[in-house]
Amino acid sequence: MALLDTLLSAFKGGERTRVPLASGVMHGWLPGFDTGTGPRSYEYSRGIAEGFLANPIAQRSVRLLAEGIGQAPLHCSDPRLAALVAATSAGQSLIETLAAQLLLHGNGYVQILKDASGAPVELFALRPDRIKVVLDANGWPCSYDYTVGPHTTRLSIEDEGGWPGLIAIRAMHPLDDHCGAGALQAAWQSVLIHNAATAWNRALLENAARPSGALVYDTADGAALTLDQFDRLKRELDAAFSGTANAGRPMLLDGGLKWQSMALTPADMDFATLKSAAARDIALAFGVPPMLLGLPGDNTYANYREASRALWRLTLLPLAEKLFAALREGLAPWFPGAELRIDLDRVPALSEDRERLWSQISDADFLSRAEKRQMLGLQAEGNAA
């Protein structure tokens, strides 16, 4: 198709001139080098390990969005396209996988697998961290390298016949011409704070839910412990009185020893508030109402129904349309003019909105029956199946 367009453009005297793009610095995806000052830099594999696998707020946010889009009812005008998009490839659900990749990495890549006649038979979502964009002389993508271990496969945007071979989807990144920015990158500092607060809470719990005190050696003559006595006493304390198994165990002291407990300062007690604030920031970065994640102290919405409706309107539907628009465009040569979107009439969270819309259009006497069907997104009566 690209060759045909070029020939037609040449015969018509036309010219498609593209401005040059940057050489392709992948902001946010290269390993960071911490200098010890300032916030820790972001790197994707570490973000997955600490953000998605080790942080319940980030993981639940991603799963809530990805599974919500992946299991949403679809409206597709072509049964073949619907079967192609809804099929499971190598155990992965295409829409759910793409949504998760777009949230975590900011990029999604779909390989179009074809049969001998050139018709698409399978859509497979590639891992975006294994993709490297190959650029032409002007900085525009011309192909992609997919690397697994020592093996690299060159994936062309179009095959020899000019048919699409790969669909690239990217979230917006103002400083990168080729790769998008994921929501996890924006939530990275809050993820670190939340994980640190969780580690602090666990350490405090393992220490009998109170900070360590001080063992004071107080004698009338002012003598100090010898080095051997100090080491032996430290070993005995660690073995007999530290950890949750020894919580509340009485301590027997002699020889001028006394235990001085230490209370938590208000700053130490504030870690719970800090953890809740970090959790809300993580939810905000992913576009999930905190109420749906069970976070305490968040009363932005009056009830779960309002929060669920806001989730669909503000996050799920825009993300789904971004995915479906890319799939419609990439598969347009085989399915020209085909519709692919979420069927809003079958989404329970939006039932009240749809009921209100149907009622308003039904009561509009100045509209004809055909106009009402068009406003509701229904086919004309003559074309309805």
Secondary structure, DSSP 8 states (H G I E B T S, - for coil): -HHHHHHHHHHHT-------------TTTS-----SSSS----HHHHIIIIISS-HHHHHHHHHHHHHHHTS-EEES-HHHHHHHHSEETTEEHHHHHHHHHHHTSEEEEEEEE-TTS-EEEEEEE-GGGEEEEE-TTS-EEEEEEEETTEEEEEESB-TTS-B-EEEEE---TT-SS----HHHHTHHHHHHHHHHHHHHHHHHHTTTS---EEEE--TT-----HHHHHHHHHHHHHHH-SGGGTT------TTEEEE-----HHHHTHHHHHHHHHHHHHHHHT--GGGGT-TT--SSSSHHHHHHHHIIIIIHHHHHHHHHHHHHHTTTTSTT--EEE-GGG-GGGHHHHHHHHHHHHT-TTS-HHHHHHHTT---TTT--
